[in-house]
Amino acid sequence: MTVDSFAGSPTALSDAPRTLDAWLLAVESLHPQAIAMGLDRSRVVADRLGLATGADARLAGDRPVITVAGTNGKGSTCAMLESILLAAGYRVGLYIKPHFERFNERAHVDGAEAGDAELIAQFEAVDAARRIEPAVELTWYEFTTLAILRLLSQAPLDVVILEVGLGGRLDTVNLIDADCSIVTGIAVDHVDYLGPTREAIGFEKAGIFRAERPAICADPDPPRSLVDHAGAIGADLWLIGRDFNYAGDRQQWSFSGRGVRRASLQYPALRGANQLFNASGALAALAALGDRLPVSQQAVRTGLLTVDLPGRFQVLPGKPTLVYDVAHNPQAASALAHSIDGMGFHPYTIAVFGAMRDKDIEGIVAPLLGRVDRWFLCGLPLPRAATAEQLASVLGFAQTSRPRAAGEDAPEVRCFDGPAAAWAAASEVAGPDDRIVVFGSFHTVAGVMKARST
């Protein structure tokens, strides 16, 4: 097994950090790359920590583990699973990402965020394990993921839900052999790491599937690469439209799949055009694990009605209407546009938008053209981020390439250094009946959340 090595002595933390924030800052310096694909580094440290890797790596004991990957919808699917299983009386562990305001948001134990002291203890354990010779240089993501996996392995839980980060096949979460895997919507994103096509990306996502175990795909048009990989390894593939499906009207919806039917369900508390795909994927996983995790109809209803997840077409109360949505690729932006259309009339819509420069920015803004009257564009405090001026250039090109409807005025475009300034300006010009849509990168939504709370 090859482990990354660098000239000189392994990176060490000069002084043991005392706070969680200090640990998070210190861990950023341990690897020269922010993203480094591969499992070798994580596997070495996981083995030293006593986290089983390879065959039957179940996070200590025989409790079921569900992993969830996908371009869009994986966070919503994880949140629905957690909410339903908690309503059914199970002790649930959850690893979900990214976070908006506190790192603790990523680790849930029985419905509550892990405390600073609990996380610091795991950071100390990971740091000690990685220092054993030969020392291993972990990325920030690898380090923090191993810390949370160890936390969940030691907690008294009945079931664990793990959200995959980037891709699937080479993501640290994939060290764990899940009892059931879910792949949600697949779109072209992170092309530098996963490939430029849905087929290439589908293969990476399918890497979380396991032989002879349920493999749920909630994408209605799955890439052939995903289907072929599931067949090649002998996974028990469940496809939406073939093995499970949903139907609904304006009042309620129903789920059916492989001998299981759940009728007269109210719509999930999470709003958005694609949430029934996500909910169906979650219910398919519960159906596949029904012998080990029986869940009542009432638990399903309660869980869907009470599920909460910030930033996914989240409509906040008050005037003007405020919408948070972490739509940062064209597929997600199309779903956002469809959801906006269903909201009813607002005199003006103001968009606060920031994104990474390696994203398909033109593809993201295109579905919103004609729906947004004022664009308040913002830079973000990251090297990868596009400046507001770069966003404005792409937006201007997209607008000139699109035929304008009769009577449609050119939208106003303004540039700001960051989300807080863009939000402040949007708040000043918005009337009480208008709508402000904050979307794009997680950092855009997190920046406005922070500005509103201070």
VOPAGU-2260 file (C-alpha; in pm, 1 decimal, decimal comma):
REM VOPAGU-2260
SITE   aa  ch    i         X         Y         Z
SITE  MET   A    0       0,0       0,0       0,0
SITE  THR   A    1     136,6     341,4     -96,3
SITE  VAL   A    2     111,7     628,6     149,5
SITE  ASP   A    3     186,1     988,1      48,9
SITE  SER   A    4     522,5    1105,1     174,8
SITE  PHE   A    5     695,1    1440,6     152,2
SITE  ALA   A    6    1050,6    1561,2     192,7
SITE  GLY   A    7    1153,3    1622,0     549,6
SITE  SER   A    8     971,2    1519,6     863,4
SITE  PRO   A    9     593,5    1464,4     862,1
SITE  THR   A   10     379,6    1767,8     920,0
SITE  ALA   A   11     320,2    1807,8    1292,4
SITE  LEU   A   12      95,7    2033,6    1491,3
SITE  SER   A   13     329,5    2259,2    1689,2
SITE  ASP   A   14     101,7    2274,3    1991,1
SITE  ALA   A   15    -201,9    2063,1    2070,0
SITE  PRO   A   16    -504,3    2280,6    1985,2
SITE  ARG   A   17    -734,2    2347,5    2278,0
SITE  THR   A   18   -1056,8    2435,5    2100,0
SITE  LEU   A   19   -1250,7    2278,7    1814,6
SITE  ASP   A   20   -1200,0    2587,0    1597,5
SITE  ALA   A   21    -826,3    2570,3    1662,2
SITE  TRP   A   22    -819,7    2203,3    1565,3
SITE  LEU   A   23   -1008,5    2273,3    1242,3
SITE  LEU   A   24    -763,4    2547,6    1151,1
SITE  ALA   A   25    -459,3    2337,3    1237,0
SITE  VAL   A   26    -575,6    2036,6    1036,9
SITE  GLU   A   27    -583,5    2249,0     719,9
SITE  SER   A   28    -202,1    2253,1     721,9
SITE  LEU   A   29    -145,3    1876,6     727,9
SITE  HIS   A   30    -166,0    1810,1     353,3
SITE  PRO   A   31     -46,3    2031,8      65,6
SITE  GLN   A   32    -372,4    1978,0    -127,7
SITE  ALA   A   33    -724,7    2066,9     -23,3
SITE  ILE   A   34    -858,3    1770,0    -222,0
SITE  ALA   A   35    -653,4    1455,9    -287,5
SITE  MET   A   36    -855,2    1163,5    -417,4
SITE  GLY   A   37    -781,9     812,2    -293,3
SITE  LEU   A   38    -837,2     577,4      -0,4
SITE  ASP   A   39    -482,5     468,4      83,5
SITE  ARG   A   40    -406,5     742,4     336,6
SITE  SER   A   41    -740,9     711,8     511,3
SITE  ARG   A   42    -726,2     332,0     518,2
SITE  VAL   A   43    -391,2     326,0     697,9
SITE  VAL   A   44    -512,0     560,4     970,9
SITE  ALA   A   45    -853,2     391,5     993,7
SITE  ASP   A   46    -683,4      57,1    1058,3
SITE  ARG   A   47    -469,8     213,6    1330,2
SITE  LEU   A   48    -783,9     355,1    1489,9
SITE  GLY   A   49    -951,7      15,8    1493,9
SITE  LEU   A   50   -1207,7     110,7    1230,0
SITE  ALA   A   51   -1247,7    -205,1    1023,2
SITE  THR   A   52   -1182,2    -144,4     653,4
SITE  GLY   A   53   -1243,2    -369,9     358,5
SITE  ALA   A   54   -1483,1    -663,1     381,7
SITE  ASP   A   55   -1748,7    -628,3     650,8
SITE  ALA   A   56   -1637,9    -284,2     768,0
SITE  ARG   A   57   -1958,5    -204,3     956,7
SITE  LEU   A   58   -1850,3      65,1    1204,9
SITE  ALA   A   59   -1829,9    -172,8    1502,8
SITE  GLY   A   60   -2101,8    -430,0    1549,9
SITE  ASP   A   61   -2385,4    -545,8    1332,2
SITE  ARG   A   62   -2595,2    -227,8    1326,4
SITE  PRO   A   63   -2703,9    -136,6     973,1
SITE  VAL   A   64   -2508,1     130,4     787,4
SITE  ILE   A   65   -2656,9     330,6     499,1
SITE  THR   A   66   -2433,8     535,5     270,5
SITE  VAL   A   67   -2572,8     806,0      42,0
SITE  ALA   A   68   -2397,0     953,1    -263,0
SITE  GLY   A   69   -2513,0    1173,9    -548,0
SITE  THR   A   70   -2466,3    1512,3    -710,6
SITE  ASN   A   71   -2790,2    1659,4    -578,3
SITE  GLY   A   72   -3030,2    1539,0    -309,8
SITE  LYS   A   73   -2801,6    1333,9     -88,4
SITE  GLY   A   74   -2824,8    1570,2     208,1
SITE  SER   A   75   -3204,5    1576,2     186,3
SITE  THR   A   76   -3214,9    1197,1     162,1
SITE  CYS   A   77   -2993,6    1160,4     468,9
SITE  ALA   A   78   -3206,0    1406,2     665,3
SITE  MET   A   79   -3528,2    1222,1     576,1
SITE  LEU   A   80   -3379,2     887,5     676,0
SITE  GLU   A   81   -3263,7    1028,8    1008,3
SITE  SER   A   82   -3599,3    1192,1    1080,2
SITE  ILE   A   83   -3801,6     878,7     996,4
SITE  LEU   A   84   -3575,6     644,5    1193,7
SITE  LEU   A   85   -3576,5     874,8    1496,5
SITE  ALA   A   86   -3957,4     885,8    1478,9
SITE  ALA   A   87   -3951,9     504,2    1474,9
SITE  GLY   A   88   -3761,6     504,1    1804,6
SITE  TYR   A   89   -3416,2     408,6    1677,9
SITE  ARG   A   90   -3091,7     559,6    1803,9
SITE  VAL   A   91   -2950,7     712,5    1486,5
SITE  GLY   A   92   -2602,1     831,3    1396,6
SITE  LEU   A   93   -2559,6    1070,5    1105,5
SITE  TYR   A   94   -2261,6    1214,6     918,7
SITE  ILE   A   95   -2382,0    1494,6     689,0
SITE  LYS   A   96   -2203,3    1778,1     513,9
SITE  PRO   A   97   -2104,7    2047,6     462,3
SITE  HIS   A   98   -2193,2    2270,5     755,0
SITE  PHE   A   99   -2321,9    2626,9     750,8
SITE  GLU   A  100   -2231,8    2781,2    1085,5
SITE  ARG   A  101   -2079,7    2512,6    1313,0
SITE  PHE   A  102   -1868,4    2209,9    1230,6
SITE  ASN   A  103   -2079,1    2019,3    1486,4
SITE  GLU   A  104   -2365,8    2020,4    1233,2
SITE  ARG   A  105   -2184,2    1738,4    1052,2
SITE  ALA   A  106   -2211,5    1481,4    1332,9
SITE  HIS   A  107   -2543,5    1378,9    1488,4
SITE  VAL   A  108   -2578,7    1124,6    1767,6
SITE  ASP   A  109   -2938,3    1026,1    1840,6
SITE  GLY   A  110   -3070,3    1344,5    1682,0
SITE  ALA   A  111   -2835,1    1589,0    1856,3
SITE  GLU   A  112   -2519,2    1755,4    1728,2
SITE  ALA   A  113   -2197,8    1622,1    1876,4
SITE  GLY   A  114   -2040,4    1852,1    2133,6
SITE  ASP   A  115   -1701,3    2020,1    2104,6
SITE  ALA   A  116   -1542,1    1799,3    2370,3
SITE  GLU   A  117   -1660,0    1480,7    2197,8
SITE  LEU   A  118   -1517,7    1594,7    1865,5
SITE  ILE   A  119   -1189,1    1716,6    2012,1
SITE  ALA   A  120   -1133,1    1374,4    2170,0
SITE  GLN   A  121   -1171,9    1214,1    1826,3
SITE  PHE   A  122    -942,1    1470,1    1662,4
SITE  GLU   A  123    -677,4    1385,1    1920,0
SITE  ALA   A  124    -717,5    1014,5    1845,3
SITE  VAL   A  125    -686,5    1064,8    1468,4
SITE  ASP   A  126    -381,6    1286,8    1511,2
SITE  ALA   A  127    -211,2    1029,0    1732,7
SITE  ALA   A  128    -289,4     751,4    1484,1
SITE  ARG   A  129    -159,2     939,4    1182,3
SITE  ARG   A  130     171,9    1017,2    1358,8
SITE  ILE   A  131     262,1     649,6    1402,0
SITE  GLU   A  132     556,1     569,1    1173,4
SITE  PRO   A  133     530,9     580,8     882,2
SITE  ALA   A  134     333,4     898,4     943,2
SITE  VAL   A  135      45,8     982,9     712,1
SITE  GLU   A  136     -48,3    1324,6     576,2
SITE  LEU   A  137    -427,5    1353,7     573,0
SITE  THR   A  138    -634,5    1618,6     399,4
SITE  TRP   A  139    -876,1    1823,2     611,2
SITE  TYR   A  140   -1165,8    1618,6     479,5
SITE  GLU   A  141    -997,9    1284,5     542,6
SITE  PHE   A  142    -896,6    1384,3     896,0
SITE  THR   A  143   -1239,2    1515,6     995,6
SITE  THR   A  144   -1423,1    1225,0     832,2
SITE  LEU   A  145   -1216,6     968,1    1022,8
SITE  ALA   A  146   -1281,3    1159,2    1345,2
SITE  ILE   A  147   -1657,8    1146,9    1291,3
SITE  LEU   A  148   -1653,0     782,8    1182,3
SITE  ARG   A  149   -1471,8     693,5    1504,7
SITE  LEU   A  150   -1720,4     899,3    1707,4
SITE  LEU   A  151   -2011,8     711,5    1551,9
SITE  SER   A  152   -1840,3     374,4    1594,4
SITE  GLN   A  153   -1818,8     431,6    1969,9
SITE  ALA   A  154   -2169,9     569,8    2023,1
SITE  PRO   A  155   -2458,9     343,3    2134,8
SITE  LEU   A  156   -2653,0     349,4    1807,6
SITE  ASP   A  157   -2898,8     125,6    1623,8
SITE  VAL   A  158   -2827,7     254,6    1271,7
SITE  VAL   A  159   -2573,9     484,4    1104,2
SITE  ILE   A  160   -2628,6     708,5     799,0
SITE  LEU   A  161   -2320,6     835,4     613,7
SITE  GLU   A  162   -2326,4    1104,0     346,5
SITE  VAL   A  163   -2051,1    1062,9      89,6
SITE  GLY   A  164   -1847,2    1371,3       3,0
SITE  LEU   A  165   -1694,0    1398,1    -343,6
SITE  GLY   A  166   -1779,7    1116,1    -583,9
SITE  GLY   A  167   -1803,3     784,5    -404,1
SITE  ARG   A  168   -1548,0     525,9    -513,1
SITE  LEU   A  169   -1249,3     717,1    -372,7
SITE  ASP   A  170   -1423,9     900,9     -88,4
SITE  THR   A  171   -1312,7     825,4     269,6
SITE  VAL   A  172   -1667,8     723,0     362,6
SITE  ASN   A  173   -1632,3     436,7     113,6
SITE  LEU   A  174   -1394,8     262,1     354,1
SITE  ILE   A  175   -1714,3     144,2     521,0
SITE  ASP   A  176   -1901,1    -145,4     362,0
SITE  ALA   A  177   -2259,7     -29,0     392,7
SITE  ASP   A  178   -2554,8    -262,2     430,0
SITE  CYS   A  179   -2748,8     -44,1     187,3
SITE  SER   A  180   -2625,4     226,4     -51,3
SITE  ILE   A  181   -2823,7     504,8    -215,5
SITE  VAL   A  182   -2729,3     716,0    -516,6
SITE  THR   A  183   -2951,9    1020,5    -566,8
SITE  GLY   A  184   -2958,1    1255,9    -866,9
SITE  ILE   A  185   -2649,8    1249,5   -1090,1
SITE  ALA   A  186   -2536,8    1558,5   -1280,1
SITE  VAL   A  187   -2215,8    1694,2   -1427,8
SITE  ASP   A  188   -2019,8    1857,1   -1145,1
SITE  HIS   A  189   -1665,0    1844,3   -1003,4
SITE  VAL   A  190   -1543,9    1746,7   -1350,3
SITE  ASP   A  191   -1174,6    1790,7   -1258,4
SITE  TYR   A  192   -1207,2    1502,6   -1013,4
SITE  LEU   A  193   -1494,6    1287,7   -1140,1
SITE  GLY   A  194   -1488,4    1329,2   -1516,3
SITE  PRO   A  195   -1673,7    1544,0   -1771,8
SITE  THR   A  196   -1977,2    1323,0   -1838,5
SITE  ARG   A  197   -2266,1    1167,5   -1646,5
SITE  GLU   A  198   -2132,9     826,0   -1745,6
SITE  ALA   A  199   -1795,0     892,9   -1585,7
SITE  ILE   A  200   -1956,0    1045,6   -1277,9
SITE  GLY   A  201   -2211,2     764,6   -1251,9
SITE  PHE   A  202   -1930,0     510,2   -1235,2
SITE  GLU   A  203   -1766,9     701,6    -947,8
SITE  LYS   A  204   -2095,9     722,8    -757,8
SITE  ALA   A  205   -2163,8     350,9    -812,9
SITE  GLY   A  206   -1840,8     275,9    -630,0
SITE  ILE   A  207   -2035,2     278,2    -302,1
SITE  PHE   A  208   -2242,6     -24,6    -411,0
SITE  ARG   A  209   -2159,7    -362,6    -256,4
SITE  ALA   A  210   -2207,8    -716,2    -382,6
SITE  GLU   A  211   -2532,8    -885,2    -281,8
SITE  ARG   A  212   -2650,8    -579,3     -88,8
SITE  PRO   A  213   -2927,1    -332,3    -176,3
SITE  ALA   A  214   -2812,5     -56,4    -411,0
SITE  ILE   A  215   -3078,3     212,9    -450,1
SITE  CYS   A  216   -3072,2     457,7    -742,6
SITE  ALA   A  217   -3323,0     745,3    -722,2
SITE  ASP   A  218   -3211,6     910,3   -1046,5
SITE  PRO   A  219   -3490,6     856,8   -1305,2
SITE  ASP   A  220   -3233,4     844,7   -1586,1
SITE  PRO   A  221   -2941,3     649,0   -1439,4
SITE  PRO   A  222   -2615,0     641,1   -1635,0
SITE  ARG   A  223   -2548,9     308,0   -1802,0
SITE  SER   A  224   -2213,1     297,4   -1620,8
SITE  LEU   A  225   -2392,9     282,5   -1285,1
SITE  VAL   A  226   -2627,5       5,5   -1394,2
SITE  ASP   A  227   -2343,9    -193,7   -1550,3
SITE  HIS   A  228   -2123,3    -163,3   -1241,1
SITE  ALA   A  229   -2403,9    -282,4   -1014,0
SITE  GLY   A  230   -2450,2    -582,4   -1239,7
SITE  ALA   A  231   -2078,0    -655,5   -1260,7
SITE  ILE   A  232   -2036,6    -677,3    -882,3
SITE  GLY   A  233   -2368,5    -850,8    -817,3
SITE  ALA   A  234   -2533,5    -569,7    -623,0
SITE  ASP   A  235   -2910,3    -585,3    -562,8
SITE  LEU   A  236   -2997,7    -282,9    -777,2
SITE  TRP   A  237   -3323,5     -97,1    -710,4
SITE  LEU   A  238   -3409,7     152,7    -985,0
SITE  ILE   A  239   -3676,2     418,5    -951,6
SITE  GLY   A  240   -3945,2     355,0   -1212,4
SITE  ARG   A  241   -3866,2     -17,0   -1217,6
SITE  ASP   A  242   -3830,7    -143,4    -859,3
SITE  PHE   A  243   -3991,9     146,9    -674,9
SITE  ASN   A  244   -4186,8     456,5    -763,0
SITE  TYR   A  245   -4414,1     730,9    -635,3
SITE  ALA   A  246   -4741,1     891,0    -737,7
SITE  GLY   A  247   -4921,3    1191,8    -599,3
SITE  ASP   A  248   -5169,3    1471,6    -634,1
SITE  ARG   A  249   -5193,5    1812,8    -471,3
SITE  GLN   A  250   -5296,0    1670,5    -136,3
SITE  GLN   A  251   -5087,3    1358,0     -77,9
SITE  TRP   A  252   -4855,5    1103,8    -233,9
SITE  SER   A  253   -4780,9     732,4    -217,9
SITE  PHE   A  254   -4475,0     508,3    -244,8
SITE  SER   A  255   -4455,4     154,6    -378,6
SITE  GLY   A  256   -4164,3     -81,4    -413,1
SITE  ARG   A  257   -4105,6    -458,1    -415,9
SITE  GLY   A  258   -4410,2    -562,9    -222,8
SITE  VAL   A  259   -4418,7    -252,1      -2,0
SITE  ARG   A  260   -4676,4      23,3     -40,3
SITE  ARG   A  261   -4713,3     335,6     170,3
SITE  ALA   A  262   -5021,9     535,0      79,3
SITE  SER   A  263   -5177,2     863,1     196,4
SITE  LEU   A  264   -4845,9    1030,5     278,8
SITE  GLN   A  265   -4826,1    1403,6     329,0
SITE  TYR   A  266   -4553,9    1584,4     138,2
SITE  PRO   A  267   -4212,6    1619,6     304,9
SITE  ALA   A  268   -4144,0    1932,4     504,7
SITE  LEU   A  269   -3843,1    1987,9     278,1
SITE  ARG   A  270   -3966,2    2189,1     -15,9
SITE  GLY   A  271   -3841,3    2167,8    -372,6
SITE  ALA   A  272   -3915,0    2011,1    -707,4
SITE  ASN   A  273   -3706,1    1696,5    -656,2
SITE  GLN   A  274   -3786,4    1603,8    -297,1
SITE  LEU   A  275   -4017,0    1314,8    -387,6
SITE  PHE   A  276   -3728,8    1148,3    -572,2
SITE  ASN   A  277   -3521,1    1185,5    -256,2
SITE  ALA   A  278   -3802,3    1068,4     -28,9
SITE  SER   A  279   -3864,6     767,5    -252,8
SITE  GLY   A  280   -3497,8     672,6    -239,7
SITE  ALA   A  281   -3507,1     689,7     139,0
SITE  LEU   A  282   -3822,3     476,7     158,3
SITE  ALA   A  283   -3674,3     224,5     -85,5
SITE  ALA   A  284   -3372,5     185,6     143,3
SITE  LEU   A  285   -3599,6     131,8     442,8
SITE  ALA   A  286   -3797,3    -124,5     243,5
SITE  ALA   A  287   -3476,3    -306,8     153,1
SITE  LEU   A  288   -3372,9    -313,0     520,6
SITE  GLY   A  289   -3723,3    -384,1     649,3
SITE  ASP   A  290   -3628,7    -710,4     821,1
SITE  ARG   A  291   -3360,8    -535,9    1028,2
SITE  LEU   A  292   -3516,6    -189,7    1062,7
SITE  PRO   A  293   -3895,8    -219,6    1061,6
SITE  VAL   A  294   -4058,5     122,4    1038,2
SITE  SER   A  295   -4427,3     193,5    1092,6
SITE  GLN   A  296   -4644,2     402,6     864,0
SITE  GLN   A  297   -4685,1     658,1    1139,7
SITE  ALA   A  298   -4308,0     692,4    1177,5
SITE  VAL   A  299   -4277,8     758,0     803,9
SITE  ARG   A  300   -4548,7    1023,0     818,2
SITE  THR   A  301   -4404,9    1189,9    1126,8
SITE  GLY   A  302   -4049,9    1178,7     995,8
SITE  LEU   A  303   -4137,3    1336,6     662,1
SITE  LEU   A  304   -4347,3    1606,7     827,6
SITE  THR   A  305   -4080,1    1705,2    1079,6
SITE  VAL   A  306   -3760,8    1671,4     874,7
SITE  ASP   A  307   -3547,9    1984,1     877,9
SITE  LEU   A  308   -3243,6    2067,2     666,1
SITE  PRO   A  309   -3117,8    2421,5     609,7
SITE  GLY   A  310   -3038,9    2555,7     267,0
SITE  ARG   A  311   -3245,6    2322,1      48,9
SITE  PHE   A  312   -3516,0    2545,3     -95,1
SITE  GLN   A  313   -3563,5    2675,5     256,1
SITE  VAL   A  314   -3830,9    2946,1     264,9
SITE  LEU   A  315   -3804,0    3160,7     575,4
SITE  PRO   A  316   -4102,1    3336,1     733,1
SITE  GLY   A  317   -4132,9    3711,6     719,1
SITE  LYS   A  318   -4130,4    3991,9     464,3
SITE  PRO   A  319   -3975,3    4013,9     215,4
SITE  THR   A  320   -3978,0    3640,9     136,9
SITE  LEU   A  321   -3632,6    3488,9     179,2
SITE  VAL   A  322   -3523,8    3165,3      10,5
SITE  TYR   A  323   -3200,3    2975,3      76,3
SITE  ASP   A  324   -3092,0    2715,4    -177,3
SITE  VAL   A  325   -2747,5    2560,8    -227,2
SITE  ALA   A  326   -2805,7    2510,4    -600,7
SITE  HIS   A  327   -2450,5    2509,1    -736,5
SITE  ASN   A  328   -2483,3    2313,6   -1061,6
SITE  PRO   A  329   -2722,9    2336,9   -1359,0
SITE  GLN   A  330   -2945,0    2045,9   -1249,9
SITE  ALA   A  331   -2997,9    2196,5    -905,6
SITE  ALA   A  332   -3053,8    2543,8   -1052,9
SITE  SER   A  333   -3322,7    2403,5   -1283,9
SITE  ALA   A  334   -3497,3    2250,2    -983,0
SITE  LEU   A  335   -3470,4    2585,0    -802,2
SITE  ALA   A  336   -3626,8    2766,2   -1098,6
SITE  HIS   A  337   -3914,1    2516,0   -1105,3
SITE  SER   A  338   -3967,5    2559,3    -731,7
SITE  ILE   A  339   -3967,7    2939,4    -764,3
SITE  ASP   A  340   -4236,2    2913,9   -1031,3
SITE  GLY   A  341   -4460,0    2736,4    -782,2
SITE  MET   A  342   -4432,6    3005,6    -514,8
SITE  GLY   A  343   -4684,4    3251,9    -648,3
SITE  PHE   A  344   -4647,3    3616,2    -751,7
SITE  HIS   A  345   -4381,2    3852,8    -615,6
SITE  PRO   A  346   -4334,7    4200,6    -770,4
SITE  TYR   A  347   -3955,0    4165,1    -780,3
SITE  THR   A  348   -3711,3    3880,1    -731,5
SITE  ILE   A  349   -3359,0    3961,6    -614,8
SITE  ALA   A  350   -3087,6    3696,5    -640,8
SITE  VAL   A  351   -2782,9    3693,1    -413,3
SITE  PHE   A  352   -2546,0    3461,1    -597,2
SITE  GLY   A  353   -2188,4    3343,2    -546,3
SITE  ALA   A  354   -2011,4    3039,1    -689,0
SITE  MET   A  355   -1678,3    2870,0    -748,2
SITE  ARG   A  356   -1509,4    2964,4   -1073,0
SITE  ASP   A  357   -1463,9    2597,9   -1177,1
SITE  LYS   A  358   -1842,1    2549,8   -1185,7
SITE  ASP   A  359   -2059,5    2574,0   -1496,5
SITE  ILE   A  360   -2165,4    2926,3   -1403,5
SITE  GLU   A  361   -2350,0    2991,8   -1728,6
SITE  GLY   A  362   -2541,3    2666,8   -1683,5
SITE  ILE   A  363   -2631,1    2764,0   -1325,5
SITE  VAL   A  364   -2765,9    3110,9   -1404,5
SITE  ALA   A  365   -2943,1    3011,2   -1728,1
SITE  PRO   A  366   -3258,2    2861,8   -1564,4
SITE  LEU   A  367   -3300,9    3177,8   -1354,4
SITE  LEU   A  368   -3283,9    3422,5   -1645,2
SITE  GLY   A  369   -3621,3    3591,6   -1686,0
SITE  ARG   A  370   -3711,6    3500,4   -1328,8
SITE  VAL   A  371   -3467,8    3736,8   -1154,1
SITE  ASP   A  372   -3508,8    4114,9   -1173,2
SITE  ARG   A  373   -3194,9    4209,0    -980,6
SITE  TRP   A  374   -2870,7    4014,2    -955,2
SITE  PHE   A  375   -2655,5    4091,3    -652,1
SITE  LEU   A  376   -2336,8    3898,5    -723,1
SITE  CYS   A  377   -2075,2    3829,5    -458,4
SITE  GLY   A  378   -1724,7    3696,2    -422,5
SITE  LEU   A  379   -1643,2    3433,7    -159,6
SITE  PRO   A  380   -1346,9    3400,4      80,9
SITE  LEU   A  381   -1189,4    3103,9     -99,6
SITE  PRO   A  382    -917,0    3075,7    -364,7
SITE  ARG   A  383   -1150,7    2868,2    -585,5
SITE  ALA   A  384   -1426,7    3127,4    -579,2
SITE  ALA   A  385   -1522,7    3340,9    -875,5
SITE  THR   A  386   -1512,8    3714,5    -817,7
SITE  ALA   A  387   -1835,6    3908,7    -848,7
SITE  GLU   A  388   -1697,8    4067,6   -1165,0
SITE  GLN   A  389   -1628,4    3725,2   -1317,5
SITE  LEU   A  390   -1983,1    3618,9   -1236,7
SITE  ALA   A  391   -2114,0    3940,1   -1394,8
SITE  SER   A  392   -1920,8    3870,6   -1713,1
SITE  VAL   A  393   -2068,8    3521,3   -1747,5
SITE  LEU   A  394   -2415,0    3648,3   -1658,1
SITE  GLY   A  395   -2390,7    3923,4   -1920,7
SITE  PHE   A  396   -2294,2    3672,2   -2188,6
SITE  ALA   A  397   -2580,8    3439,7   -2086,6
SITE  GLN   A  398   -2827,9    3727,4   -2103,2
SITE  THR   A  399   -2720,5    3839,1   -2449,8
SITE  SER   A  400   -2738,7    3479,9   -2574,1
SITE  ARG   A  401   -3099,8    3445,9   -2461,5
SITE  PRO   A  402   -3391,1    3598,7   -2652,9
SITE  ARG   A  403   -3571,6    3845,3   -2428,0
SITE  ALA   A  404   -3949,1    3824,1   -2395,8
SITE  ALA   A  405   -4158,4    4116,3   -2516,4
SITE  GLY   A  406   -4168,2    4386,0   -2251,1
SITE  GLU   A  407   -3897,6    4220,2   -2042,1
SITE  ASP   A  408   -3649,2    4470,4   -1899,5
SITE  ALA   A  409   -3281,5    4394,9   -1862,2
SITE  PRO   A  410   -3213,7    4296,8   -1501,3
SITE  GLU   A  411   -3006,7    4511,2   -1270,7
SITE  VAL   A  412   -2662,4    4365,9   -1190,5
SITE  ARG   A  413   -2451,0    4474,5    -892,5
SITE  CYS   A  414   -2121,8    4335,0    -760,1
SITE  PHE   A  415   -2010,9    4291,4    -397,9
SITE  ASP   A  416   -1704,7    4157,0    -220,3
SITE  GLY   A  417   -1896,9    3903,0     -14,5
SITE  PRO   A  418   -2238,7    3758,3      75,8
SITE  ALA   A  419   -2290,0    3987,9     376,2
SITE  ALA   A  420   -2257,2    4304,1     166,9
SITE  ALA   A  421   -2478,3    4161,8    -108,4
SITE  TRP   A  422   -2740,8    4062,3     147,4
SITE  ALA   A  423   -2736,4    4406,1     313,2
SITE  ALA   A  424   -2788,1    4578,8     -21,1
SITE  ALA   A  425   -3063,9    4338,6    -123,0
SITE  SER   A  426   -3242,1    4399,3     206,4
SITE  GLU   A  427   -3233,7    4773,4     151,2
SITE  VAL   A  428   -3398,4    4766,5    -191,0
SITE  ALA   A  429   -3646,5    4480,1    -141,2
SITE  GLY   A  430   -4007,5    4572,8     -81,9
SITE  PRO   A  431   -4218,1    4378,5     170,5
SITE  ASP   A  432   -4382,3    4171,2    -103,6
SITE  ASP   A  433   -4062,9    4099,9    -295,1
SITE  ARG   A  434   -3852,6    3785,0    -286,4
SITE  ILE   A  435   -3478,9    3744,6    -216,1
SITE  VAL   A  436   -3325,3    3418,3    -335,1
SITE  VAL   A  437   -2983,4    3339,8    -189,0
SITE  PHE   A  438   -2827,6    3057,7    -389,1
SITE  GLY   A  439   -2513,1    2904,1    -530,7
SITE  SER   A  440   -2224,9    2782,9    -318,7
SITE  PHE   A  441   -2279,1    2664,3      37,7
SITE  HIS   A  442   -2049,2    2951,9     131,8
SITE  THR   A  443   -2293,8    3201,8     -19,5
SITE  VAL   A  444   -2582,6    3073,4     190,0
SITE  ALA   A  445   -2363,5    3036,2     499,7
SITE  GLY   A  446   -2238,0    3391,9     459,5
SITE  VAL   A  447   -2589,6    3534,1     453,3
SITE  MET   A  448   -2694,6    3312,5     745,2
SITE  LYS   A  449   -2404,4    3449,5     948,6
SITE  ALA   A  450   -2478,3    3809,7     847,3
SITE  ARG   A  451   -2842,3    3775,9     952,4
SITE  SER   A  452   -2750,6    3626,6    1290,6
SITE  THR   A  453   -2508,9    3903,3    1390,5
